[in-house]
């Protein structure tokens, strides 16, 4: 139970992100079914029935995923409450979050049963409305006393807009894959484009209201963890708008008989799904921090942000390992135990829920790690740009990832094996160590796959997609990354650095995806964008500071 409680914050964000994604797909597919697949089936022609069947199948899978992830979320929350405040299961299930979760699960299961060709639309809409209402009941809006009704309406509208736009894209892509003639492409593209505009308007209107009530002013936006994560959502939303505008133009060109633009329409829609999923994880991260209006004190100021991020010479010389807090404390405990002929106590127990102490040498150690990582990443970006420019030997740039992975494996957590006394598997009980090991694994995976693709001309297109997918996943995972630092300002100042890293990683991953999936010359811009994003990531790491 201690381990579960220690991991709870991180797991809760990940599972909540999956819940939001599944909910959006389930509701978005239902709306696609009722507003496009059914009414336009006769106009599309013989493929209309197959589009209808595809949409129903996607909606069922979305509802199944929603019921599953919501049940997992409810079980996790209930287990932690029962283990920490000594409540019985019946008592936990009477809590408002549990009632909302059970309602969402029941509605999702009923939706699966009702997703049939001839079920009336009002039945499906009613179940979707229940899911939306239950989803809003677990947001910050439900916990407010002032303006609660307005905030609940805004939260519901926000989730509806995401479902209309992002949640409907899988059904849209499936429909495009079924069609093989320009007129039908134009009909489907124009209708979904209009639906997406409605979704965007819902997001903008509700987002403005939520910003006003939850953030309130500019210092709340840049000076709190809640505001920083909202900023990440705004940046991801801007990426989605850029891709959406590209699809809007592609649909207009379809109307003029340019059928070649349907490929770009599909590929941009794929990238929209990926960026939309990242946005859902950013939204889930908001649930782990209080709204900015509730943190009138201890906000980060502009002066503190500028002072922390003013470029200085990178720290390229490492402090001595024995000078770090935990190794020094462990050595002291070992010496005391030796004098008493007793078994030494552990300076730090992973998964205990305690925050490990830090000193100036620990800060220097972390900055050294970030700065050398920045050098590795800048080299990767520059070599990738050279390779893009036609310099053949630079194609081996993915091997630099393996050197970076080895460096991080050894250096990222000095208190654990191979440098420290805490064993490898024992260290995985600590959330931050677990995340660091996860990122190292991702680096190794996409480094090996991309090197195989670049160096040996691996013709397997699926293998080529590993690099962009893992890069994008790593960026999204960084949005959920947490640091166990007691000072809230220190934590926020670090997040102000890690959030741009996450956004650049997401942009790099999906730009590389578009470079692979689009045909020349339309992939040319994407081919230059993603290496530039890597150079930007390296530059941010080089100016990273913790003090």
VMD Tcl script that draws the C-alpha trace (Angstrom):
set ca {
  {0.00 0.00 0.00}
  {2.90 2.38 0.76}
  {4.22 1.87 -2.76}
  {0.75 2.44 -4.26}
  {0.36 5.70 -2.34}
  {3.81 6.85 -3.44}
  {3.04 6.13 -7.09}
  {-0.54 7.35 -6.87}
  {0.03 10.92 -8.09}
  {1.80 9.80 -11.26}
  {-0.52 6.87 -12.00}
  {-3.58 9.04 -11.44}
  {-2.45 11.51 -14.12}
  {-1.68 8.76 -16.65}
  {-4.95 6.92 -16.10}
  {-6.96 10.15 -16.14}
  {-5.37 11.06 -19.46}
  {-6.46 7.70 -20.88}
  {-9.98 8.27 -19.51}
  {-10.23 11.66 -21.23}
  {-8.99 10.19 -24.51}
  {-11.41 7.25 -24.41}
  {-14.32 9.52 -23.47}
  {-13.55 11.88 -26.35}
  {-13.38 9.05 -28.89}
  {-16.62 7.47 -27.63}
  {-18.61 10.72 -27.72}
  {-16.91 12.03 -30.86}
  {-17.70 8.83 -32.75}
  {-21.34 8.99 -31.65}
  {-21.61 12.56 -32.93}
  {-19.84 11.59 -36.18}
  {-22.35 8.76 -36.54}
  {-25.41 10.95 -36.00}
  {-24.26 14.09 -37.82}
  {-22.32 12.63 -40.72}
  {-22.35 8.85 -41.23}
  {-26.13 8.40 -41.00}
  {-27.45 11.54 -42.74}
  {-24.87 11.50 -45.55}
  {-24.87 7.76 -46.18}
  {-27.20 8.02 -49.18}
  {-25.09 10.83 -50.70}
  {-21.77 9.07 -50.27}
  {-23.00 6.02 -52.16}
  {-22.42 2.28 -51.66}
  {-19.56 2.85 -49.22}
  {-21.97 4.60 -46.84}
  {-22.90 1.33 -45.13}
  {-19.26 0.43 -44.59}
  {-18.55 3.90 -43.15}
  {-21.52 3.43 -40.83}
  {-20.19 0.05 -39.67}
  {-16.69 1.47 -39.13}
  {-18.05 4.36 -37.08}
  {-20.12 2.04 -34.90}
  {-17.10 -0.18 -34.30}
  {-14.86 2.76 -33.34}
  {-17.55 4.10 -30.99}
  {-17.91 0.69 -29.31}
  {-14.17 0.42 -28.77}
  {-14.10 3.95 -27.41}
  {-16.91 3.18 -24.97}
  {-15.22 -0.07 -23.93}
  {-11.94 1.76 -23.32}
  {-13.82 4.39 -21.33}
  {-15.52 1.81 -19.09}
  {-12.21 0.00 -18.57}
  {-10.04 3.02 -17.79}
  {-12.69 4.63 -15.60}
  {-13.02 1.38 -13.63}
  {-9.24 1.31 -13.21}
  {-9.23 4.92 -12.07}
  {-12.05 4.27 -9.59}
  {-10.28 1.20 -8.23}
  {-7.01 3.12 -7.76}
  {-8.67 6.07 -6.01}
  {-10.71 3.74 -3.79}
  {-7.68 1.63 -2.82}
  {-5.68 4.70 -1.82}
  {-8.54 6.15 0.23}
  {-9.22 2.83 1.97}
  {-5.53 2.44 2.75}
  {-4.88 5.96 4.04}
  {-8.01 7.18 5.85}
  {-9.43 3.82 6.95}
  {-12.69 3.98 5.00}
  {-14.70 0.92 3.99}
  {-15.54 0.23 0.35}
  {-19.26 1.12 0.78}
  {-18.22 4.43 2.35}
  {-15.82 5.20 -0.50}
  {-18.46 4.40 -3.12}
  {-20.78 7.05 -1.66}
  {-18.23 9.79 -2.42}
  {-19.09 12.11 -5.30}
  {-16.11 11.03 -7.43}
  {-17.15 7.37 -7.06}
  {-20.78 8.06 -7.94}
  {-19.69 10.00 -11.03}
  {-17.29 7.20 -12.01}
  {-19.95 4.51 -11.61}
  {-22.40 6.58 -13.66}
  {-19.83 6.97 -16.41}
  {-19.06 3.23 -16.44}
  {-22.77 2.32 -16.58}
  {-23.45 4.81 -19.38}
  {-20.44 3.54 -21.36}
  {-21.59 -0.09 -21.06}
  {-25.13 0.86 -22.10}
  {-23.68 2.79 -25.03}
  {-21.86 -0.32 -26.22}
  {-25.16 -2.25 -26.17}
  {-27.04 0.53 -27.98}
  {-24.51 1.17 -30.76}
  {-26.55 -0.54 -33.46}
  {-27.57 0.75 -36.91}
  {-31.24 1.34 -36.07}
  {-31.07 2.58 -32.48}
  {-32.66 6.07 -32.29}
  {-30.24 8.94 -32.13}
  {-31.79 10.46 -29.00}
  {-30.87 7.30 -27.04}
  {-27.21 7.59 -28.03}
  {-27.20 11.33 -27.36}
  {-28.73 10.79 -23.92}
  {-26.01 8.32 -22.95}
  {-23.33 10.66 -24.31}
  {-24.83 13.48 -22.23}
  {-24.64 11.32 -19.08}
  {-20.97 10.60 -19.79}
  {-20.25 14.30 -20.30}
  {-22.07 15.28 -17.11}
  {-20.22 12.62 -15.11}
  {-16.93 13.77 -16.60}
  {-17.60 17.38 -15.59}
  {-18.49 16.20 -12.07}
  {-14.89 15.09 -11.49}
  {-13.26 18.37 -12.59}
  {-12.15 21.36 -10.52}
  {-15.47 23.00 -11.45}
  {-17.46 20.55 -9.33}
  {-15.41 21.41 -6.24}
  {-16.03 25.17 -6.43}
  {-18.50 27.00 -4.23}
  {-18.70 30.27 -6.14}
  {-19.94 30.24 -9.75}
  {-20.23 26.46 -9.63}
  {-23.03 26.21 -12.19}
  {-21.25 28.42 -14.72}
  {-18.03 26.47 -14.29}
  {-19.78 23.11 -14.70}
  {-21.35 24.32 -17.95}
  {-17.94 25.55 -19.14}
  {-16.24 22.26 -18.20}
  {-18.93 20.27 -20.01}
  {-18.64 22.48 -23.10}
  {-14.84 22.11 -23.01}
  {-15.07 18.32 -23.01}
  {-17.74 18.40 -25.71}
  {-15.56 20.54 -27.98}
  {-12.63 18.14 -27.58}
  {-14.91 15.19 -28.36}
  {-16.38 16.81 -31.48}
  {-12.99 17.70 -32.92}
  {-10.30 15.32 -31.65}
  {-12.58 12.44 -30.66}
  {-14.21 12.35 -34.09}
  {-10.96 12.16 -36.07}
  {-10.56 8.33 -35.90}
  {-13.98 7.90 -37.52}
  {-13.10 10.61 -40.05}
  {-9.87 8.84 -41.07}
  {-11.71 5.52 -41.35}
  {-14.32 7.17 -43.59}
  {-11.67 8.67 -45.87}
  {-10.03 5.25 -46.22}
  {-13.32 3.76 -47.49}
  {-13.92 6.40 -50.15}
  {-12.27 6.29 -53.55}
  {-13.76 9.19 -55.47}
  {-13.39 12.97 -55.20}
  {-17.04 13.97 -54.76}
  {-17.50 11.77 -51.69}
  {-14.19 12.95 -50.22}
  {-15.40 16.52 -50.59}
  {-18.77 15.79 -48.95}
  {-17.22 14.06 -45.92}
  {-14.38 16.57 -45.64}
  {-16.67 19.61 -45.73}
  {-19.09 18.20 -43.16}
  {-16.35 17.17 -40.73}
  {-14.61 20.51 -41.24}
  {-17.82 22.27 -40.19}
  {-18.16 19.97 -37.16}
  {-14.55 20.72 -36.21}
  {-15.25 24.45 -36.33}
  {-18.07 23.96 -33.83}
  {-15.70 21.97 -31.61}
  {-13.06 24.73 -31.79}
  {-15.63 27.37 -30.87}
  {-16.74 25.28 -27.88}
  {-13.14 24.95 -26.70}
  {-12.39 28.67 -27.15}
  {-15.55 29.88 -25.41}
  {-15.29 27.49 -22.48}
  {-11.53 27.92 -22.23}
  {-11.94 31.66 -21.86}
  {-14.42 31.19 -19.02}
  {-12.23 28.63 -17.25}
  {-9.21 30.92 -17.60}
  {-11.13 33.81 -16.04}
  {-12.41 31.84 -13.05}
  {-9.45 29.49 -12.42}
  {-6.47 31.71 -13.30}
  {-7.83 35.23 -13.14}
  {-4.80 37.29 -14.13}
  {-1.47 37.17 -15.94}
  {0.66 36.45 -12.82}
  {-1.56 33.43 -12.17}
  {-0.83 32.26 -15.70}
  {2.98 32.33 -15.57}
  {3.48 32.15 -11.81}
  {1.67 28.92 -10.87}
  {1.89 25.26 -11.86}
  {-1.74 25.36 -12.97}
  {-1.07 28.31 -15.26}
  {2.04 26.70 -16.75}
  {0.10 23.55 -17.64}
  {-2.68 25.67 -19.16}
  {0.05 27.32 -21.21}
  {1.12 23.87 -22.44}
  {-2.48 23.18 -23.44}
  {-2.64 26.49 -25.31}
  {0.57 25.63 -27.22}
  {-0.75 22.17 -28.15}
  {-4.06 23.73 -29.17}
  {-2.14 26.13 -31.46}
  {-0.42 23.13 -33.10}
  {-3.83 21.54 -33.65}
  {-5.20 24.75 -35.14}
  {-2.28 24.91 -37.58}
  {-2.94 21.34 -38.74}
  {-6.68 22.01 -38.82}
  {-6.14 25.03 -41.03}
  {-4.03 22.90 -43.35}
  {-6.87 20.40 -43.58}
  {-9.38 23.20 -44.19}
  {-7.34 24.28 -47.20}
  {-7.02 20.69 -48.38}
  {-10.81 20.27 -48.26}
  {-11.23 23.48 -50.28}
  {-8.83 22.13 -52.91}
  {-10.80 18.89 -53.04}
  {-13.78 21.01 -53.97}
  {-11.81 22.22 -56.99}
  {-11.11 18.65 -58.08}
  {-7.60 18.28 -56.60}
  {-7.87 14.67 -55.35}
  {-4.16 14.47 -54.44}
  {-4.85 16.61 -51.36}
  {-6.76 13.77 -49.71}
  {-3.43 12.18 -48.72}
  {-2.43 15.32 -46.84}
  {-5.89 15.40 -45.28}
  {-5.39 11.90 -43.87}
  {-1.82 12.48 -42.66}
  {-2.60 15.78 -40.97}
  {-5.55 14.11 -39.26}
  {-3.21 11.39 -37.93}
  {-0.93 14.04 -36.45}
  {-3.97 15.79 -34.96}
  {-4.86 12.59 -33.09}
  {-1.36 12.31 -31.64}
  {-1.15 15.95 -30.56}
  {-4.70 15.74 -29.23}
  {-3.73 12.79 -27.02}
  {-0.83 14.83 -25.67}
  {-3.26 17.63 -24.91}
  {-5.45 15.19 -22.99}
  {-2.49 14.24 -20.77}
  {-1.80 17.94 -20.17}
  {-5.45 18.32 -19.16}
  {-5.10 15.35 -16.80}
  {-2.05 16.99 -15.21}
  {-4.23 19.95 -14.26}
  {-6.17 17.73 -11.86}
  {-3.04 17.23 -9.74}
  {-2.58 20.94 -8.94}
  {-4.94 23.55 -7.45}
  {-6.32 26.37 -9.62}
  {-4.14 29.47 -9.77}
  {-6.74 31.63 -8.03}
  {-6.29 29.50 -4.90}
  {-2.55 30.24 -4.76}
  {-2.32 33.95 -4.06}
  {1.03 33.45 -2.29}
  {4.32 31.83 -3.32}
  {3.85 32.61 -6.98}
  {6.91 32.81 -9.19}
  {7.65 36.35 -10.37}
  {8.89 37.51 -13.76}
  {12.19 38.50 -12.16}
  {12.67 34.98 -10.77}
  {11.87 33.41 -14.13}
  {14.29 35.69 -15.98}
  {17.01 35.23 -13.37}
  {16.72 31.44 -13.42}
  {16.68 31.20 -17.24}
  {19.36 33.77 -18.05}
  {21.96 31.83 -20.09}
  {25.25 31.07 -18.33}
  {28.18 28.87 -19.12}
  {27.16 25.21 -18.88}
  {28.41 23.16 -15.95}
  {30.73 20.62 -17.59}
  {32.64 19.46 -14.48}
  {30.88 17.05 -12.17}
  {30.91 17.35 -8.39}
  {32.31 14.41 -6.47}
  {29.78 11.62 -5.91}
  {30.75 11.24 -2.25}
  {29.86 14.89 -1.61}
  {26.20 14.35 -2.51}
  {23.72 14.32 0.37}
  {22.61 10.68 0.29}
  {26.05 9.08 -0.33}
  {27.56 11.28 2.41}
  {24.74 10.42 4.82}
  {25.00 6.73 3.96}
  {28.74 6.76 4.60}
  {28.12 8.34 8.01}
  {25.48 5.73 8.89}
  {27.79 2.93 7.74}
  {30.61 4.24 9.92}
  {28.35 4.53 12.97}
  {27.01 1.02 12.44}
  {30.55 -0.36 12.08}
  {31.51 1.10 15.45}
  {28.49 -0.59 17.05}
  {28.87 -3.82 15.05}
  {25.28 -3.32 13.84}
  {23.56 -3.39 10.48}
  {23.65 0.10 8.96}
  {20.40 1.97 8.34}
  {19.49 3.06 4.81}
  {19.88 6.78 4.18}
  {16.88 6.68 1.84}
  {14.20 4.06 1.19}
  {12.58 4.27 -2.27}
  {8.79 4.25 -2.17}
  {8.67 5.49 1.43}
  {6.94 8.70 0.40}
  {9.73 10.80 1.91}
  {11.52 13.52 -0.01}
  {15.29 12.84 -0.22}
  {17.43 15.69 1.14}
  {19.50 17.78 -1.27}
  {22.48 20.08 -0.95}
  {24.37 22.39 -3.30}
  {26.35 19.44 -4.69}
  {23.13 17.64 -5.60}
  {21.99 20.71 -7.53}
  {25.35 20.89 -9.32}
  {25.12 17.17 -10.15}
  {21.67 17.64 -11.72}
  {22.73 20.69 -13.71}
  {25.81 18.82 -14.98}
  {23.56 16.00 -16.18}
  {21.20 18.38 -17.97}
  {23.99 20.36 -19.62}
  {25.81 17.33 -20.98}
  {22.47 15.91 -22.15}
  {21.96 19.20 -23.98}
  {25.29 18.76 -25.76}
  {24.27 15.27 -26.88}
  {20.89 16.51 -28.15}
  {22.37 19.51 -29.99}
  {24.80 17.15 -31.74}
  {21.89 14.90 -32.69}
  {19.90 17.83 -34.13}
  {22.83 19.26 -36.08}
  {23.81 15.88 -37.53}
  {20.18 15.25 -38.53}
  {20.11 18.63 -40.28}
  {23.34 17.75 -42.11}
  {21.85 14.42 -43.11}
  {18.73 16.22 -44.36}
  {20.99 18.53 -46.39}
  {22.54 15.51 -48.12}
  {25.70 14.79 -46.10}
  {25.73 10.99 -46.19}
  {28.04 10.12 -43.25}
  {25.74 12.07 -40.90}
  {23.13 9.33 -41.31}
  {24.63 7.54 -38.30}
  {23.44 10.31 -35.95}
  {20.96 7.97 -34.12}
  {23.95 6.24 -32.47}
  {24.42 9.38 -30.37}
  {21.13 8.43 -28.66}
  {22.76 5.28 -27.31}
  {25.58 7.33 -25.77}
  {22.98 9.66 -24.24}
  {21.02 6.69 -22.83}
  {24.17 5.24 -21.24}
  {25.04 8.61 -19.72}
  {21.55 9.06 -18.24}
  {21.37 5.49 -16.97}
  {24.52 5.99 -14.93}
  {24.12 9.62 -13.90}
  {20.39 10.43 -13.54}
  {19.97 8.95 -10.03}
  {23.33 8.82 -8.19}
  {21.86 7.17 -5.09}
  {20.93 4.00 -7.00}
  {22.86 1.31 -8.86}
  {25.38 1.49 -10.53}
  {26.75 4.47 -8.56}
  {24.75 4.17 -5.34}
  {23.87 1.46 -2.88}
  {20.17 1.18 -3.71}
  {19.50 -1.79 -5.98}
  {18.12 -1.43 -9.50}
  {14.73 -3.09 -8.88}
  {14.36 -1.57 -5.42}
  {14.90 1.90 -6.90}
  {11.90 1.48 -9.22}
  {9.66 2.04 -6.18}
  {10.56 5.73 -6.43}
  {8.39 7.64 -8.92}
  {11.15 9.92 -10.20}
  {13.61 7.05 -10.70}
  {10.92 5.03 -12.47}
  {10.27 7.90 -14.87}
  {13.98 8.36 -15.54}
  {14.39 4.65 -16.37}
  {11.35 4.84 -18.64}
  {12.87 7.74 -20.58}
  {16.19 5.88 -20.92}
  {14.34 2.88 -22.36}
  {12.53 5.11 -24.86}
  {15.83 6.66 -25.96}
  {17.38 3.24 -26.58}
  {14.36 2.00 -28.53}
  {14.03 4.88 -30.94}
  {17.80 5.26 -31.29}
  {18.22 1.65 -32.43}
  {15.24 1.69 -34.76}
  {16.13 5.00 -36.38}
  {19.77 3.96 -36.87}
  {18.62 0.76 -38.56}
  {16.35 2.81 -40.85}
  {19.00 5.44 -41.65}
  {22.11 3.30 -41.93}
  {20.73 0.25 -43.71}
  {17.77 1.65 -45.64}
  {15.33 -0.55 -43.76}
  {12.31 -0.60 -46.05}
  {9.84 -1.49 -43.31}
  {7.72 1.66 -42.98}
  {6.45 0.47 -39.61}
  {10.02 0.45 -38.28}
  {10.55 3.99 -39.54}
  {7.53 5.15 -37.53}
  {9.00 3.92 -34.22}
  {11.24 6.99 -33.90}
  {8.50 9.64 -34.29}
  {6.04 7.71 -32.14}
  {8.45 7.17 -29.26}
  {9.68 10.77 -29.50}
  {6.10 12.06 -29.30}
  {5.26 9.66 -26.45}
  {8.35 10.81 -24.56}
  {7.28 14.43 -24.96}
  {3.76 13.65 -23.74}
  {5.15 11.66 -20.80}
  {7.28 14.65 -19.83}
  {4.07 16.60 -19.26}
  {3.33 14.20 -16.40}
  {6.89 14.28 -15.03}
  {7.10 15.22 -11.36}
  {10.00 16.31 -9.18}
  {10.16 15.65 -5.46}
  {11.32 19.09 -4.38}
  {9.89 20.64 -1.23}
  {10.10 24.28 -2.30}
  {7.07 24.95 -4.52}
  {8.86 27.77 -6.34}
  {11.81 25.52 -7.15}
  {9.42 22.91 -8.48}
  {7.61 25.41 -10.67}
  {10.82 26.95 -12.02}
  {11.94 23.48 -13.07}
  {8.55 22.79 -14.70}
  {8.92 26.04 -16.63}
  {11.96 24.42 -18.28}
  {10.54 20.92 -18.70}
  {7.28 22.05 -20.31}
  {8.99 23.60 -23.38}
  {11.07 20.41 -23.64}
  {7.87 18.37 -23.73}
  {6.27 20.62 -26.35}
  {9.37 20.53 -28.56}
  {9.49 16.73 -28.26}
  {5.85 16.41 -29.28}
  {6.36 18.78 -32.22}
  {9.49 16.88 -33.32}
  {7.77 13.51 -33.16}
  {4.76 14.48 -35.24}
  {6.82 16.51 -37.71}
  {8.95 13.41 -38.35}
  {5.73 11.38 -38.66}
  {4.50 13.76 -41.38}
  {7.87 13.62 -43.15}
  {7.54 9.84 -43.41}
  {3.83 9.65 -44.19}
  {3.58 12.49 -46.72}
  {4.87 12.26 -50.27}
  {7.43 14.72 -51.66}
  {7.39 17.68 -51.95}
  {4.74 18.12 -49.22}
  {6.98 16.52 -46.58}
  {9.86 18.92 -47.15}
  {9.00 21.45 -44.42}
  {8.35 18.72 -41.84}
  {11.77 17.23 -42.66}
  {13.48 20.43 -41.54}
  {11.20 21.14 -38.57}
  {11.91 18.11 -36.41}
  {15.75 18.37 -36.39}
  {15.36 22.06 -35.53}
  {13.17 21.01 -32.60}
  {16.00 18.77 -31.35}
  {18.47 21.65 -31.53}
  {15.97 23.74 -29.53}
  {15.66 20.98 -26.91}
  {19.44 20.85 -26.59}
  {19.67 24.62 -26.22}
  {17.06 24.61 -23.44}
  {18.96 21.87 -21.61}
  {22.20 23.83 -21.87}
  {20.74 26.78 -19.94}
  {18.92 24.59 -17.40}
  {19.52 25.61 -13.80}
  {18.10 24.61 -10.44}
  {19.50 27.46 -8.38}
}
mol new
graphics top color blue
foreach p $ca { graphics top sphere $p radius 0.5 }
foreach p [lrange $ca 0 end-1] q [lrange $ca 1 end] { graphics top cylinder $p $q radius 0.2 }
display resetview
